[in-house]
Amino acid sequence: MISNEGSEKVLSPEEQAKLLGLLKGRFEQNIHRHEGIVWAKVQEKLKADTLKLWSLGEMEKTGGEPDVIDYDKSTGEYLFYDCSPQSPEGRRRACYDRAAAEKRPAPGGNAVDMANEMGIELLTEEQYRTLQKSGSFDTKTDSWLKTPADIRKLGGAIFADCRYGHVFVFHNGAISWYASRGFRGLLRV
C-alpha cells in the first residue's frame, strides 16, 4: 500500500524492496534495451530518490512495466520508459488533457494530468520511436504522445502505434478517448 502522509508520496521499505527486485529482474531479462548500463548504478540512484521510486511504483501499478531504455550523459540521468507490450491498461480510456476533459469527460481521466500526478512525462514522438527500436510495442493499442503546442491550440493531439512493423503517428481531437488508447511515460532518474 502506498502511504501518502500529507502531500508526501512514499513507498514503505517493504514496497521499495519489492519494486527494486521487480525492476532488477526486468532489467536483467531485457539487457538488449540498455546495453552498457549497470544495474547497481541505477539502483543506487533510485535508492537516493524515494519520490522517483514512488513514480516508478505508479508506472508499475498502472501496467506500464517500466525499464531503463537510455542514459543521458549530459544530465547523468537514467531514462525509464513504459515497456508494457500494449499501452498500459490502467491509463486507457483517457482524453488528452484537462481542457479536453472539460469539453468531454473521459472515463479514464486525461493523460496529461495523470502523468503529472505520477511524476512522469508523456513520451514525445522522438522518444516513442526510440522505444520502438528496443522492441515491438502498441501492436494492438495506441498511445497519446506529447503534442506540439501549435497542434493542441487547434484542438488536436497526436498518438502513435506500431503496425506492419512500422511506427505510425496520427492526429485526433484531444477530446477523443478509446478503450485501446492510453499513454506511455518517461521518468528521469
Phi, psi and omega per residue, in radians:
M1 nan 2.358 3.132
I2 -1.481 2.262 3.136
S3 -1.587 2.375 3.052
N4 -2.162 1.483 3.117
E5 -1.468 1.917 -3.033
G6 1.134 -2.205 3.100
S7 -1.767 0.055 -3.102
E8 -1.346 2.371 -3.137
K9 -1.900 1.960 -2.985
V10 -2.396 2.412 2.960
L11 -1.651 2.506 3.064
S12 -1.165 2.830 3.095
P13 -0.980 -0.644 3.125
E14 -1.167 -0.740 3.111
E15 -1.128 -0.695 3.108
Q16 -1.065 -0.819 -3.122
A17 -1.093 -0.757 3.139
K18 -1.104 -0.799 -3.135
L19 -1.134 -0.762 3.120
L20 -1.067 -0.683 3.090
G21 -1.110 -0.744 3.120
L22 -1.113 -0.812 -3.141
L23 -1.110 -0.709 3.123
K24 -1.102 -0.771 3.119
G25 -1.049 -0.776 3.129
R26 -1.131 -0.733 3.120
F27 -1.000 -0.833 -3.102
E28 -1.216 -0.559 3.133
Q29 -1.317 -0.335 -3.051
N30 -2.212 0.817 -3.055
I31 -1.030 -0.438 3.123
H32 -1.098 -0.351 3.141
R33 -1.353 -0.360 -2.997
H34 -2.584 0.855 3.135
E35 -0.985 2.373 3.112
G36 1.545 -0.129 3.109
I37 -1.694 2.358 -3.085
V38 -1.781 2.213 -3.095
W39 -1.014 -0.706 -3.094
A40 -0.985 -0.654 3.129
K41 -1.248 -0.667 3.100
V42 -1.120 -0.823 -3.110
Q43 -1.080 -0.674 3.110
E44 -1.027 -0.769 3.128
K45 -1.187 -0.662 3.129
L46 -1.129 -0.758 -3.132
K47 -1.141 -0.435 -3.134
A48 -1.451 -0.187 -3.092
D49 -2.377 1.532 -3.057
T50 -1.165 -0.432 3.087
L51 -1.190 -0.690 3.093
K52 -1.146 -0.668 3.107
L53 -1.113 -0.693 3.075
W54 -1.067 -0.764 3.121
S55 -1.063 -0.711 3.075
L56 -1.101 -0.645 3.072
G57 -1.074 -0.687 3.092
E58 -1.169 -0.694 3.088
M59 -1.053 -0.772 -3.136
E60 -1.150 -0.808 -3.082
K61 -1.044 -0.569 -3.126
T62 -1.606 0.137 3.031
G63 1.619 0.280 -3.054
G64 -1.376 -0.379 -3.094
E65 0.864 1.046 -3.077
P66 -1.122 2.518 3.095
D67 -2.620 2.746 3.115
V68 -1.273 2.243 3.117
I69 -1.967 -0.489 -3.038
D70 -2.744 2.947 3.048
Y71 -2.268 2.193 3.133
D72 -1.609 1.810 -3.094
K73 -1.102 -0.548 -3.095
S74 -1.232 -0.511 -3.127
T75 -1.926 -0.223 -3.082
G76 1.273 0.440 -3.085
E77 -1.873 2.463 2.971
Y78 -1.527 2.454 -3.088
L79 -1.910 1.991 3.056
F80 -1.643 2.268 3.056
Y81 -2.028 2.718 2.962
D82 -1.216 2.165 -3.091
C83 -2.064 0.351 3.056
S84 -1.098 2.510 -3.115
P85 -0.959 -0.704 3.121
Q86 -2.012 2.896 3.129
S87 -0.914 2.339 -3.038
P88 -0.890 2.172 -3.068
E89 -0.962 -0.706 -3.097
G90 -1.326 0.062 -3.139
R91 -2.206 0.312 -3.140
R92 -1.592 3.041 -3.140
R93 1.102 0.557 -3.126
A94 -1.971 2.437 2.983
C95 -1.397 -3.079 -2.990
Y96 -1.306 -0.965 -3.050
D97 -2.524 -3.114 -3.090
R98 -1.075 -0.734 3.131
A99 -1.030 -0.693 3.102
A100 -1.189 -0.717 -3.129
A101 -1.126 -0.550 3.111
E102 -1.194 -0.488 3.117
K103 -1.494 -0.626 -3.107
R104 -2.642 1.600 -3.119
P105 -0.991 2.442 3.122
A106 -1.931 2.526 -3.107
P107 -1.063 -0.465 -3.128
G108 -1.671 0.141 -3.105
G109 1.434 -2.533 3.099
N110 -2.340 2.544 -3.007
A111 -1.099 -0.764 -3.065
V112 -1.123 -0.849 3.136
D113 -1.143 -0.704 3.136
M114 -1.075 -0.773 3.114
A115 -1.068 -0.780 3.128
N116 -1.062 -0.744 3.125
E117 -1.105 -0.571 3.129
M118 -1.424 -0.235 -3.107
G119 1.396 0.449 -3.129
I120 -2.143 2.992 3.110
E121 -1.930 2.540 2.955
L122 -1.187 2.550 3.088
L123 -1.212 2.498 2.976
T124 -1.449 2.990 3.085
E125 -1.030 -0.765 -3.139
E126 -1.087 -0.764 3.130
Q127 -1.146 -0.659 3.102
Y128 -1.082 -0.740 3.112
R129 -1.150 -0.624 3.067
T130 -1.091 -0.791 3.108
L131 -1.001 -0.784 -3.082
Q132 -1.124 -0.341 3.085
K133 -1.273 -0.305 -3.100
S134 -1.761 0.095 3.140
G135 2.971 -2.872 3.116
S136 -2.138 1.923 -3.034
F137 -2.135 2.648 3.117
D138 1.006 0.860 3.086
T139 -1.469 -0.250 3.109
K140 -2.236 -0.129 -3.112
T141 -2.248 -3.072 2.999
D142 -2.526 2.883 -3.028
S143 -2.335 2.338 3.006
W144 -1.051 2.523 3.061
L145 -2.076 2.765 3.060
K146 -1.028 2.134 -3.001
T147 -1.690 2.301 3.069
P148 -0.996 2.513 -3.062
A149 -0.996 -0.652 -3.100
D150 -1.171 -0.560 3.084
I151 -1.301 -0.774 -3.119
R152 -1.111 -0.638 3.138
K153 -1.033 -0.513 -3.132
L154 -1.595 0.098 3.084
G155 1.702 -0.019 -3.095
G156 -1.732 3.016 3.033
A157 -2.680 2.776 -3.115
I158 -1.962 2.666 3.075
F159 -2.535 2.932 -3.085
A160 -2.538 2.831 3.023
D161 -2.691 -3.130 3.113
C162 -2.256 2.010 3.114
R163 -2.330 2.565 3.090
Y164 0.962 0.536 3.124
G165 1.320 0.223 -3.117
H166 -2.271 2.592 3.061
V167 -1.526 2.261 3.091
F168 -2.061 2.315 3.063
V169 -1.967 2.267 -3.070
F170 -2.191 3.071 3.046
H171 -2.186 2.747 3.091
N172 -2.767 2.873 3.000
G173 -1.118 2.397 -3.121
A174 -1.067 -0.377 -3.137
I175 -1.362 -0.207 -3.076
S176 -1.286 2.648 3.022
W177 -2.608 2.592 -3.103
Y178 -2.457 2.679 -3.141
A179 -1.091 -0.432 -3.099
S180 -1.765 0.058 -3.118
R181 -1.950 2.196 3.054
G182 -2.255 -2.464 3.028
F183 -2.667 2.669 3.077
R184 -1.901 2.556 -3.108
G185 -2.123 3.009 -3.138
L186 -2.331 2.397 3.048
L187 -2.234 2.269 3.097
R188 -1.713 2.187 -3.121
V189 -2.137 nan nan
